């Protein structure tokens, strides 16, 4: 069940070609969905436009639950992009996987900790950027010593913990799901009772994995807005 990743080195850096391929495909799918949903806007939405408006309303609800709209409205596009990107990325490895010469090429990009942790670092960095931009550097830095100064080291630890848990939670759920799918698929290659059990179990687990992938996209977006609210809102 262990498969190598297609790695190349360039200028002393190691690149995972599978991750690069799947990230690109994920971006293309999200872009195509966005274009298809907005290319012919109508006052009475139907089809893809109706779906996209539902996504916007859903993310708007997430933002309103974490901060006031006057503050959080500017993050609507960020939230929609995140939830669509993470959802599509979570789904890509469910139908099948592609192995070439013992190397795994087609999988969910979020089944790689490097991808999810990078995404988490980018999100947390954005929260710091907007915190400084909207509060000012001095007021933002004072938040680390409120309500008492001795909380400063704990808040620094919290920043690292938030980044790690945001990335590793997503990775762990998607990676574990794909590993189990692979085990069930190998069981399905047997004849008789074992094969039947493997095939039926795989279909059930794929359905459950769709649910898990959807929930993880929601959780990632929700936590992003929670972290953002803590940085930009004056009442946090």
N, C-alpha and C positions, 0 to 999 in steps of 0.2 A: 504493500500500500504506500510505501515511501517513494516519492518521485522527486527528482532533482529539479531545480529551477534553472531556466536558461539564463546564464549570467555572462556578461562581457565586461571587460575592464577597459577604461578609457581615461587617460591622464591620471592614473593612480586611483580612480574611483570605480567601484563595482556597480553595474546597472543590471537590474532584473528585467529582461526583455518581456517576460510575461506580464509583469505589473504595468510596464509602459504600454503594452498592447491593450490590456483590459481597461486601464484608465482612459486611454484614448477612445475606445469603443463606448465606454460609459458616457463620456462627454458628448460624443456624437449622437448617441441615443437621446440624451436629455435635450440637446440642441434641436434635434429633429422634432421631438415632441413639442417643444416650445414654439418652433416656427409653424408647425402644423396647426397648433391651437390658436395662433394669433394672426395668421396670414389674411383671414377674411372675417374681421370682427363684426358682430351684429348686435343690435339692441336687445334682441331676444336670443340668447346664446343656445346653441345646440351642439351636440357631438363633442369634439375635442375642446372647443371653447368653453363649453359647460363644465367639462372636467377640470380645465385649467382654473376657471373661476372658483370651483369648489376647493381646489388646492390652495388658492390665495386666501379664501375665507377661512380654511382650516388653520393655516399658518397665522393669519390675523388673530384667530382665537388663542393660539399659543402665546403670541406676543402680548395680547391683552391680559392674559393670566399671570404674566411675570412683571409687567411694567405698564405705565400709562401710555396711551397711544401717541401723545404728543412727543414723548421721548422715543418710543419704540417703533413708530411708523417707518422710520428710515431703514429699519432692519428687515422689512418685509421681503425685499428681493433676496437678501442673504438667506433668510429662512426658507423661502421657496426653492432656491437653488440647492441648499443643503439637503432638504428632505427628498427632493427628486433625485439628486445625485446618489445619495446613500441608498435609497430604495432600489434604484436601477442597479447599482453596484452589488447590492446584496442578492439580487435575483439572477445575475448572469451565470453563476455557477450551478444553479439548480437543475436546469434541463439536462445538461451533459458536461463532461470535461474532455479535453483534448490532450493526448499525450503523444509526443513525437520523440522517438529514440530515447525513451525513458525520462523525458523532460515534460513537465506540466505547463502547457501553454494557455489553455482556456480554463478559467476559474473566476470566482468572485474576487475582485481586487481587494475587497474588505476582509478577505480571508488571510491577508498578509498583515502582520503587525506593523511593518514599516509604513504601509499605506495609511492605516488607521491612526497611528501615532503622529504621523506627519500632518494628517487632517486635524487632529486634536491640537497640535502645536499651533497650526495656522489659526484655528478658531480662538484659542486662548490669547494668542498674540493680537488678534483683532480686538478682543475685549479690552486689553491694555491700551491699545491705540485709541479707541473711542473713549475710554475712561479719561485719558489725558486730554484728548481733544475737546470733550464736552465739559469737563470739570476744571481743567487747568492743571498743570503739573503739581503745584504746591498742594492744592486741595485734594488731588488724587492720592498723592503720597501720604497725606495725613490720615487717609482712611486705614492705612496699615497700623496706625497706633491708636485707633478708636475702638472701643471706648477707653481702653487703658493701654499704656505703652508696652507692657510686657507681653501683649498678644502678638507683637510684631514677628517673632520667630515662628509662631504657630501659623500665622497667615502666610508666611513664605512657604512653609511646608504644605499648606493647603493648596497653594498654586500648583506645586509639583504633583500633588495627589490628584487634583482635579484633571490635570492634563493626562496623567497615566490612566486613571479610571475611565475617562471619556474615550480614549483610544482603545484600551485593552478590553473594555466591556463589549464594544462592537466587534473587535477581532475575535474574541473568545466565542461569542455566540455563532458567528458565521463560519468560523473555522471548524468548530465542533460539529456543526450541522453538515458540512461538506464531507468531513471524515466519516461520519456515520452513513451518509449516502453512499460513499465509496464502499464501505463494508457491506451494506445491504445489496449493492449492485453486484459485488463479487459473490455474495451468497446466492443471488438470483441466477448465476451461471450454472449452478448445480441442477441436476435432474431430480424429479420426484418431489417429496414434501419440502425439502430444504429450498429448492428453487422456487416453489410456489409461495412459501413463507417470505422469501427474500423479495420477490417481485411485489407482493401485496404490501409488505412492510415499507418498501421503498416509496410506493405511491402515497401511502399515509404520511410518511415522514416528509416527502416533498411538499405536501399540502401544509403540514405543520411548519415547515421551513419558510414558506411564503408568509405565514402569520408572524413568525419570529423576525424575519427580515423587515416586515412592515413595522412591527413594534420597535425594532432597533432604530429604524430611520426616524420614527417619531421621538424616541428617547434622546437620540443624538441632537435633534433640532431643539427639543424642549430644554435640554441641559445647556445648549449653546445660548439660548435666550435667558435662561436663569443666570448663567455666568455674566452675560452682557448686562443684565439688569443690576447685578451687584456692583458693576464697575461704573455705570453711567447714571444710575438713579441716586438722587440725593438722600432718599429715605432709607437706603440700605447701609 
